[in-house]
Amino acid sequence: MGCLKIDRVETLTLGTSAQTVGVHGLACLIQNNSESATVYFKEAREDGKKATSSNGFALAAGKTTEIPLVAMDLSLVASAASTDVRVLILDMG
């Protein structure tokens, strides 16, 4: 596998309504900067549905995904308002 370079960082303030980030098939890491809220995420194009606490993968408060994920449209939602989240989008360099 070649080197991954930073394509961009998406800064999100999530609440209980899902937001979508266009990842466009690139690898990404998700960082949940909240001290208490859980973030749920999923690929939005797979079934056309936005992330919820019942269909998304949970990322606990203060955690970062440990391996890069690949998605086209990443849907994210939080368990509380004003949840600070970063999505680091990577590209092959």
RANOR-V158679 format. One record per residue. N is the residue number from 1. RES is the residue in three letters. OMEGA is omega in degrees with one decimal (999 if undefined). NEAR is the number of other ideal C-beta (glycine too) atoms within 8 Angstrom. D_FIRST is the distance of its C-alpha to the first C-alpha in whole Angstrom. Layout:
BEGIN
n:N res:RES omega:OMEGA near:NEAR d_first:D_FIRST
n:N res:RES omega:OMEGA near:NEAR d_first:D_FIRST
END
This chain:
BEGIN
n:1 res:MET omega:179.0 near:1 d_first:0
n:2 res:GLY omega:178.7 near:5 d_first:4
n:3 res:CYS omega:173.8 near:5 d_first:7
n:4 res:LEU omega:176.5 near:10 d_first:9
n:5 res:LYS omega:178.5 near:8 d_first:12
n:6 res:ILE omega:174.8 near:9 d_first:15
n:7 res:ASP omega:177.7 near:7 d_first:17
n:8 res:ARG omega:175.0 near:5 d_first:20
n:9 res:VAL omega:175.2 near:8 d_first:22
n:10 res:GLU omega:177.8 near:8 d_first:24
n:11 res:THR omega:-176.1 near:7 d_first:27
n:12 res:LEU omega:167.1 near:11 d_first:29
n:13 res:THR omega:-175.1 near:8 d_first:33
n:14 res:LEU omega:171.9 near:11 d_first:33
n:15 res:GLY omega:-176.2 near:10 d_first:36
n:16 res:THR omega:170.8 near:7 d_first:37
n:17 res:SER omega:-174.9 near:5 d_first:36
n:18 res:ALA omega:172.0 near:9 d_first:33
n:19 res:GLN omega:179.9 near:9 d_first:31
n:20 res:THR omega:175.7 near:10 d_first:28
n:21 res:VAL omega:176.8 near:12 d_first:25
n:22 res:GLY omega:-179.0 near:6 d_first:23
n:23 res:VAL omega:172.7 near:13 d_first:20
n:24 res:HIS omega:176.6 near:5 d_first:19
n:25 res:GLY omega:178.8 near:6 d_first:16
n:26 res:LEU omega:175.7 near:10 d_first:14
n:27 res:ALA omega:178.5 near:10 d_first:13
n:28 res:CYS omega:172.0 near:15 d_first:15
n:29 res:LEU omega:-179.8 near:11 d_first:17
n:30 res:ILE omega:179.3 near:16 d_first:21
n:31 res:GLN omega:177.1 near:11 d_first:23
n:32 res:ASN omega:-176.9 near:15 d_first:27
n:33 res:ASN omega:-179.7 near:8 d_first:29
n:34 res:SER omega:175.6 near:13 d_first:32
n:35 res:GLU omega:-175.9 near:4 d_first:34
n:36 res:SER omega:-175.0 near:5 d_first:36
n:37 res:ALA omega:173.0 near:11 d_first:34
n:38 res:THR omega:175.0 near:11 d_first:32
n:39 res:VAL omega:177.5 near:16 d_first:29
n:40 res:TYR omega:-178.8 near:16 d_first:28
n:41 res:PHE omega:177.2 near:12 d_first:26
n:42 res:LYS omega:173.4 near:12 d_first:24
n:43 res:GLU omega:-175.8 near:9 d_first:23
n:44 res:ALA omega:-175.5 near:14 d_first:26
n:45 res:ARG omega:-177.0 near:7 d_first:26
n:46 res:GLU omega:-178.9 near:6 d_first:26
n:47 res:ASP omega:179.1 near:3 d_first:29
n:48 res:GLY omega:-177.8 near:5 d_first:31
n:49 res:LYS omega:176.9 near:9 d_first:32
n:50 res:LYS omega:179.6 near:8 d_first:31
n:51 res:ALA omega:172.7 near:13 d_first:30
n:52 res:THR omega:177.8 near:10 d_first:33
n:53 res:SER omega:-179.1 near:8 d_first:33
n:54 res:SER omega:-179.5 near:4 d_first:34
n:55 res:ASN omega:-178.2 near:7 d_first:31
n:56 res:GLY omega:175.6 near:13 d_first:28
n:57 res:PHE omega:-174.1 near:6 d_first:26
n:58 res:ALA omega:173.3 near:8 d_first:28
n:59 res:LEU omega:-174.5 near:12 d_first:26
n:60 res:ALA omega:178.6 near:7 d_first:29
n:61 res:ALA omega:177.0 near:9 d_first:30
n:62 res:GLY omega:-176.0 near:7 d_first:29
n:63 res:LYS omega:175.4 near:8 d_first:25
n:64 res:THR omega:175.1 near:8 d_first:22
n:65 res:THR omega:-172.9 near:10 d_first:19
n:66 res:GLU omega:177.6 near:3 d_first:17
n:67 res:ILE omega:178.7 near:4 d_first:14
n:68 res:PRO omega:176.6 near:9 d_first:13
n:69 res:LEU omega:176.7 near:10 d_first:15
n:70 res:VAL omega:179.6 near:8 d_first:15
n:71 res:ALA omega:171.2 near:11 d_first:18
n:72 res:MET omega:175.9 near:9 d_first:20
n:73 res:ASP omega:-178.4 near:11 d_first:23
n:74 res:LEU omega:178.3 near:15 d_first:23
n:75 res:SER omega:-178.3 near:15 d_first:27
n:76 res:LEU omega:176.7 near:18 d_first:28
n:77 res:VAL omega:-178.8 near:17 d_first:31
n:78 res:ALA omega:178.1 near:15 d_first:33
n:79 res:SER omega:-179.9 near:9 d_first:35
n:80 res:ALA omega:178.9 near:10 d_first:37
n:81 res:ALA omega:173.9 near:6 d_first:38
n:82 res:SER omega:178.8 near:6 d_first:37
n:83 res:THR omega:-177.5 near:15 d_first:33
n:84 res:ASP omega:-177.8 near:9 d_first:31
n:85 res:VAL omega:174.4 near:16 d_first:27
n:86 res:ARG omega:173.0 near:11 d_first:24
n:87 res:VAL omega:178.4 near:15 d_first:21
n:88 res:LEU omega:-178.1 near:10 d_first:18
n:89 res:ILE omega:-173.1 near:14 d_first:17
n:90 res:LEU omega:178.8 near:12 d_first:13
n:91 res:ASP omega:177.1 near:10 d_first:12
n:92 res:MET omega:-177.4 near:6 d_first:9
n:93 res:GLY omega:999 near:6 d_first:10
END
